[in-house]
């Protein structure tokens, strides 16, 4: 009997100086090739089906290595492994990204040895704030309000053909740099997209020159369908990040199409002093706008600036007025919106 091909998919994660968090998945599938703008739609559809039909390796054992320390993790029934790594020595505070190696121990694989590098972010001392951003209809044009249109763009497009919103890369780069241009403010991405789409999202963000950041996606299943539809699962990583980085204020970015305004308003009720600003990209009807504006008024009453924006240029002007990015970066975002729109 021939041995299977086994792949470890490491997810970008986060940590603090004394502790790193590592997450990934072990699959029997070979990695998909990078997308091309000329790929036919049948190939895009086939690759999306392959992502959704992933063949996980339950109970896989992996060894995790950082410096001279070693840990072991066992994958769950869906192939996911996660582990918190207490460090004997703190990481270099000036270094933003750290490489953790993950090596397959069991099962035996045709392509052995299987070892991959996982990227883990720790905010540098220069960071003044952190950003938590939604992805679909906030960064990536997904048309989630229309089930048919969303299905078409999701399954027949790819990472090279899907469209970002105009100026979004310039805006996020400005937030990463901060008003002094050297802050390296961390950006975290939270989405209702399944973990199966992780490689697609990484490739899309790299192509669009969006700052790299840890992602929090969703593990779909029949028993978790209600949570997926309500999007309340997004609250867990937001609360986790607030707890992990108590010294940082947070900028929350989402869109009006689904439940981001309601979820962020709930966070404001819990931690008004921790939220520096909330930006909601307007992708919905006038009736929905009235709901978002009402939530914005409630947030402002608690001292949290929250606004609905038509595009990335408006968003840049808003955060610049709060002292989060420079006037020069506002002009750069305005140019990008004009050129990309």
C-alpha positions in Angstrom: 0.0 0.0 0.0 1.5 3.4 -1.0 1.8 6.1 1.5 -0.4 9.2 1.2 0.7 12.7 0.4 0.4 14.9 3.5 0.4 18.7 3.6 0.6 21.0 6.7 -1.1 24.3 6.2 0.2 26.8 8.8 -1.9 29.8 9.5 -0.5 33.3 10.3 -0.9 33.8 14.0 0.0 36.1 16.8 1.6 36.3 20.3 3.4 38.4 22.9 7.0 38.5 23.9 6.8 35.6 26.3 4.2 33.4 24.5 3.4 32.6 20.9 0.2 31.0 19.5 0.4 28.5 16.6 -2.5 27.1 14.5 -2.6 25.1 11.4 -4.2 22.1 9.6 -3.0 18.7 8.4 -4.5 17.6 5.1 -4.0 14.7 2.6 -4.3 17.1 -0.3 -1.5 18.5 -2.3 -1.3 22.3 -2.3 -3.1 24.1 -5.1 -0.9 26.0 -7.6 -0.9 29.8 -7.6 -3.8 31.3 -9.6 -3.4 33.2 -12.9 -5.5 36.0 -14.2 -5.9 33.9 -17.4 -7.2 30.8 -15.7 -10.5 29.6 -17.2 -13.6 29.8 -15.0 -13.9 26.0 -15.0 -10.5 25.7 -13.3 -11.4 28.3 -10.7 -14.6 26.5 -9.9 -12.8 23.1 -9.7 -10.2 24.6 -7.3 -12.8 26.1 -5.1 -14.6 22.7 -4.9 -11.3 21.1 -4.0 -10.8 23.6 -1.2 -14.2 22.9 0.2 -13.8 19.1 -0.2 -10.6 19.1 1.9 -9.4 15.7 3.2 -8.2 16.3 6.8 -5.9 14.0 8.8 -7.6 13.5 12.2 -5.2 12.7 15.0 -2.1 13.8 13.1 0.9 14.5 15.3 3.1 17.5 14.7 6.3 18.7 16.4 6.6 22.5 16.8 10.1 24.0 17.1 11.1 27.6 18.0 14.8 28.2 18.9 15.9 25.3 21.1 12.4 24.6 22.4 10.1 21.8 21.2 6.4 21.0 21.7 4.0 18.5 20.3 0.4 18.9 19.2 -2.3 16.5 18.0 -4.8 17.4 15.3 -8.5 17.2 16.1 -11.0 15.2 14.1 -10.9 17.9 11.3 -7.2 18.1 11.1 -6.8 21.3 13.0 -4.0 21.8 15.6 -3.4 24.7 17.9 -1.0 25.3 20.7 0.2 28.1 23.0 4.0 28.2 23.2 5.4 29.5 26.5 8.9 30.8 25.8 12.0 30.3 27.9 13.4 33.6 26.6 11.2 36.5 25.3 11.4 37.3 21.6 13.2 40.3 20.2 10.7 43.1 20.9 11.8 45.0 17.7 11.0 42.0 15.5 7.4 41.9 14.2 7.3 38.4 12.6 8.8 35.2 14.0 9.3 31.9 12.3 8.0 28.7 14.1 8.7 25.4 12.4 6.1 22.7 12.2 7.1 19.1 11.4 4.9 16.1 10.7 5.5 13.2 13.1 2.6 10.9 12.2 1.2 9.6 9.9 4.0 8.5 7.6 3.9 10.4 4.3 5.0 9.8 0.7 6.5 13.3 0.6 8.4 13.0 4.0 9.9 14.8 5.6 7.1 17.3 5.9 8.1 20.6 7.5 6.7 24.1 7.1 7.3 27.6 8.5 4.5 29.3 10.5 4.6 33.1 10.8 3.7 34.5 14.2 3.3 38.3 14.8 4.1 40.2 17.9 3.4 44.0 17.9 6.5 46.0 18.3 7.0 48.7 21.0 6.5 51.4 18.3 2.8 50.3 17.7 0.3 52.9 18.8 -2.8 51.0 18.0 -4.0 47.8 16.4 -6.6 47.2 13.6 -9.2 44.5 13.4 -10.7 44.3 9.9 -13.4 42.2 8.3 -12.6 40.9 4.8 -15.7 40.3 2.6 -17.2 43.5 1.4 -14.8 45.4 3.5 -11.6 44.7 1.6 -12.7 42.2 -1.0 -15.7 42.9 -3.2 -17.9 39.9 -2.4 -21.5 41.1 -2.9 -22.6 39.1 0.1 -26.1 40.8 0.1 -26.8 39.0 -3.2 -26.6 35.2 -2.8 -26.4 34.5 -6.5 -23.8 37.2 -7.3 -21.7 36.3 -4.3 -21.7 32.6 -5.5 -20.6 33.6 -9.0 -17.7 35.8 -7.9 -16.6 33.4 -5.2 -16.6 30.2 -7.3 -15.7 31.5 -10.7 -13.1 34.0 -9.8 -9.6 33.5 -8.3 -7.0 35.4 -6.2 -5.7 37.2 -9.3 -9.1 38.3 -10.7 -11.1 39.1 -7.6 -11.4 42.9 -7.0 -10.5 44.8 -3.9 -12.2 48.1 -3.1 -10.4 51.1 -4.6 -7.8 52.6 -2.3 -8.1 49.9 0.3 -4.4 48.8 0.1 -3.2 52.4 0.4 -5.5 52.9 3.4 -4.3 49.8 5.3 -0.7 50.6 4.5 -1.2 54.0 6.0 -2.8 52.5 9.1 0.1 50.1 9.4 2.6 52.9 9.1 0.7 55.3 11.4 1.1 59.0 11.6 4.9 58.8 12.2 5.3 56.3 9.2 7.3 53.9 11.4 4.8 52.6 13.9 4.1 49.1 12.3 0.6 48.9 13.8 -0.6 45.3 13.6 -3.6 44.4 11.4 -5.7 41.4 12.2 -8.3 40.0 9.8 -11.6 38.4 11.0 -14.0 36.8 8.6 -16.9 34.4 8.2 -15.1 32.8 5.3 -14.0 29.1 6.0 -10.5 28.2 6.8 -10.6 26.2 3.5 -10.2 29.6 1.7 -7.1 30.6 3.6 -4.6 30.1 0.8 -6.9 32.1 -1.6 -7.1 35.0 0.9 -3.3 35.1 1.5 -2.7 35.1 -2.3 -5.3 37.8 -2.8 -3.9 40.0 -0.1 -0.3 39.6 -1.3 -1.4 40.5 -4.9 -3.2 43.6 -3.6 -0.3 44.7 -1.4 -2.3 44.6 1.8 -0.3 44.4 5.0 0.2 40.8 6.2 -1.6 39.9 9.4 -3.0 37.0 11.4 -6.4 35.7 10.2 -9.3 34.4 12.1 -11.6 32.5 9.8 -14.4 30.0 10.5 -14.8 26.2 10.7 -18.0 25.5 9.0 -20.3 22.6 9.9 -24.0 21.8 10.2 -24.0 22.3 13.9 -22.3 25.7 13.5 -24.6 27.0 10.8 -26.6 29.4 13.0 -23.4 31.0 14.3 -22.1 31.4 10.8 -25.3 33.2 9.7 -25.3 35.4 12.8 -21.6 36.1 12.5 -21.3 36.1 16.3 -18.3 33.9 16.0 -16.3 37.0 15.1 -16.7 38.3 18.6 -14.4 35.6 20.1 -11.2 36.6 18.3 -12.0 40.3 18.8 -12.3 39.8 22.6 -9.2 37.5 22.5 -7.1 40.2 20.9 -8.4 42.9 23.3 -7.3 40.7 26.2 -4.0 39.8 24.7 -2.9 43.4 24.0 -4.4 45.4 26.9 -2.0 48.3 26.2 -3.2 48.9 22.6 -6.4 50.8 21.5 -8.1 49.2 18.5 -9.5 50.4 15.3 -12.4 48.2 14.0 -13.3 48.1 10.3 -16.2 46.4 8.7 -19.1 46.9 6.3 -22.8 47.6 6.5 -23.9 44.6 4.5 -24.1 42.1 7.4 -23.7 42.3 11.1 -20.4 44.1 11.6 -22.0 47.3 13.0 -24.0 45.4 15.6 -21.0 43.2 16.6 -18.7 46.2 17.0 -21.4 48.1 18.9 -21.5 45.1 21.3 -17.7 45.4 21.8 -18.1 49.2 22.4 -20.6 48.4 25.2 -18.1 46.1 26.8 -14.9 48.1 26.2 -15.6 51.7 25.2 -12.2 52.8 26.5 -10.3 50.3 24.3 -11.8 51.3 20.9 -10.1 54.2 19.1 -12.5 54.3 16.1 -15.0 52.2 14.1 -15.2 52.5 10.3 -18.1 50.9 8.4 -17.9 50.7 4.6 -21.4 51.5 3.2 -22.4 48.7 0.9 -26.2 48.6 1.7 -29.5 50.3 1.2 -30.7 53.5 2.8 -32.9 51.6 5.2 -29.8 49.8 6.5 -27.9 53.0 6.6 -30.3 54.4 9.2 -29.6 51.4 11.4 -25.9 51.9 11.1 -26.1 55.6 11.8 -28.2 55.0 14.9 -25.5 52.6 16.2 -22.9 55.2 15.4 -24.7 57.7 17.5 -24.8 55.3 20.4 -21.1 54.6 20.1 -20.2 58.3 20.0 -22.3 58.8 23.2 -19.8 56.4 24.8 -16.9 58.4 23.5 -16.1 56.1 20.5 -15.9 57.7 17.0 -17.9 55.5 14.6 -18.9 56.4 11.1 -20.2 55.1 7.9 -17.9 55.8 4.9 -18.6 55.7 1.1 -15.0 54.8 0.2 -11.4 54.5 1.3 -10.8 58.2 0.9 -13.5 59.1 3.4 -12.1 56.5 5.7 -8.6 58.0 5.5 -9.9 61.5 6.2 -11.8 60.2 9.3 -8.8 58.4 10.8 -6.4 61.3 9.9 -8.7 63.7 11.9 -8.2 61.3 14.9 -4.5 61.6 14.5 -4.0 58.0 13.4 -2.5 58.6 9.9 -0.7 61.5 8.2 -2.2 64.1 5.8 0.3 62.9 3.2 -1.2 59.4 3.5 -4.7 60.8 3.1 -3.6 62.3 -0.2 -2.1 58.9 -1.2 -5.3 57.1 -0.5 -7.3 59.8 -2.4 -5.0 59.3 -5.4 -5.4 55.5 -5.2 -9.2 55.7 -5.1 -9.1 58.0 -8.1 -6.8 55.7 -10.1 -8.3 52.4 -9.1 -12.0 53.4 -9.0 
